[in-house]
Amino acid sequence: MHEGEHVYVDSRRHGIVLVKPLSRALALAGLGCAGFVLGWPATLPGGVLLGAAALIAGGAVWRWDRTHVVVTSETLLVAHGTLRRRSASVNLTRLGTVEIEQSLLGRLLGYGTIVAGDLEIPCVPHPRELLGLVRRLAR
């Protein structure tokens, strides 16, 4: 960020990105619990499945927490990663067409994909408000 640059939005992606990995983790946890209910020797694989479920769920939440959509007075960017932080951005002054892509579920739950030049950010919460802000700042 440059001196004098103001941050208008700094948000995470919509929680819908957690549905698939948490569903997988829940399925694995269910199988792991079944292993414990069945008793020995199924408890060993049950424990492994519970551990895998915890890793999948924890990793998904960690990635979701570490991914941010940021709008400043000069740029629109998405930053992600922990050890190796990466970001992709577009400068608002050189911004061309900005589009929103929303499925029916996206419209119902309030998320969509923002496409700004070469930058595509999926599962952005409240994409219409974000688009309005980006357009105002790009003037």
C-alpha positions in Angstrom: 0.0 0.0 0.0 1.2 3.5 -0.8 1.3 6.5 1.4 -2.1 8.3 1.2 -3.8 5.2 -0.1 -7.1 4.5 1.8 -8.6 1.0 2.4 -12.3 1.0 1.7 -13.0 -2.7 1.9 -11.0 -5.6 3.4 -13.2 -8.7 3.6 -13.0 -12.4 3.3 -14.6 -14.4 0.5 -18.2 -15.6 1.1 -18.5 -18.5 3.5 -20.0 -20.6 0.7 -16.4 -21.6 -0.2 -16.4 -23.7 3.0 -19.4 -25.8 2.1 -17.6 -28.5 0.0 -14.5 -29.0 2.2 -16.6 -29.0 5.4 -19.0 -31.5 3.9 -16.1 -33.8 3.0 -14.7 -33.4 6.5 -18.1 -34.2 8.0 -18.5 -37.3 5.9 -15.0 -38.5 7.0 -15.8 -37.7 10.6 -19.0 -39.7 10.3 -17.0 -42.7 9.0 -14.4 -42.2 11.7 -17.1 -42.2 14.4 -18.6 -45.4 12.9 -15.2 -47.0 13.3 -15.2 -46.2 17.0 -18.8 -47.5 17.4 -17.8 -50.8 15.7 -14.9 -51.2 18.2 -11.5 -52.8 17.8 -9.9 -53.2 15.1 -12.0 -50.5 13.3 -11.1 -47.9 15.9 -7.6 -47.4 14.4 -8.9 -46.5 10.9 -11.7 -44.5 12.6 -9.1 -42.4 14.4 -7.2 -41.8 11.2 -10.4 -40.7 9.5 -11.2 -38.3 12.3 -7.7 -36.9 12.1 -8.0 -36.4 8.3 -11.4 -34.8 8.8 -9.9 -32.3 11.3 -7.0 -31.5 8.9 -9.4 -31.0 6.0 -11.7 -28.7 8.0 -8.9 -26.8 9.6 -7.1 -26.3 6.3 -10.3 -25.0 4.6 -11.0 -22.5 7.3 -7.4 -21.4 7.4 -7.3 -20.7 3.6 -10.7 -18.9 3.9 -9.4 -16.8 6.8 -6.2 -15.9 5.0 -7.8 -14.9 1.7 -8.9 -11.2 1.5 -10.6 -9.1 -1.1 -9.3 -5.5 -0.7 -10.5 -2.3 -2.3 -8.3 0.7 -1.8 -8.4 4.2 -3.3 -6.1 2.9 -6.0 -6.5 -0.9 -6.5 -8.8 -3.9 -6.3 -6.9 -6.9 -5.1 -7.2 -10.4 -3.8 -4.5 -11.6 -1.4 -4.1 -15.2 -0.2 -1.5 -17.4 1.5 0.3 -17.6 4.8 3.9 -18.6 4.4 4.0 -17.5 0.8 1.6 -14.5 0.5 0.4 -13.8 -3.0 -1.8 -11.2 -4.4 -3.3 -10.2 -7.7 -4.5 -6.7 -8.4 -5.8 -4.2 -10.9 -5.2 -0.5 -10.8 -8.5 1.4 -10.6 -7.3 4.2 -12.9 -6.6 1.7 -15.7 -9.7 -0.4 -15.0 -11.8 -1.3 -18.0 -14.9 -3.3 -17.8 -15.9 -4.8 -14.5 -18.5 -7.6 -14.5 -20.4 -9.6 -11.9 -21.3 -13.3 -12.5 -23.9 -14.7 -10.2 -25.7 -18.0 -10.2 -29.2 -18.3 -8.8 -27.8 -19.6 -5.5 -25.3 -16.7 -5.5 -28.1 -14.2 -5.9 -30.1 -15.8 -3.1 -27.1 -16.0 -0.7 -25.5 -12.7 -1.7 -22.2 -13.7 -3.4 -20.8 -13.7 -6.9 -17.7 -13.5 -9.0 -16.1 -10.2 -9.8 -14.3 -10.0 -13.2 -12.1 -6.9 -13.5 -9.8 -7.1 -16.5 -7.6 -10.2 -16.0 -8.5 -10.5 -12.3 -11.3 -12.9 -11.5 -12.4 -13.2 -7.8 -14.9 -15.9 -7.1 -17.4 -16.0 -4.1 -17.2 -12.3 -3.3 -19.8 -11.3 -0.7 -22.2 -8.5 -1.8 -20.7 -8.1 -5.3 -23.1 -5.4 -6.4 -22.1 -3.1 -3.6 -18.4 -3.8 -4.3 -18.9 -3.2 -8.0 -20.6 0.2 -7.2 -17.7 1.2 -5.0 -15.1 0.1 -7.6 -16.9 2.1 -10.3 -17.1 5.2 -8.0 -13.4 5.0 -7.2 -12.3 4.4 -10.8 -13.7 7.8 -12.0 
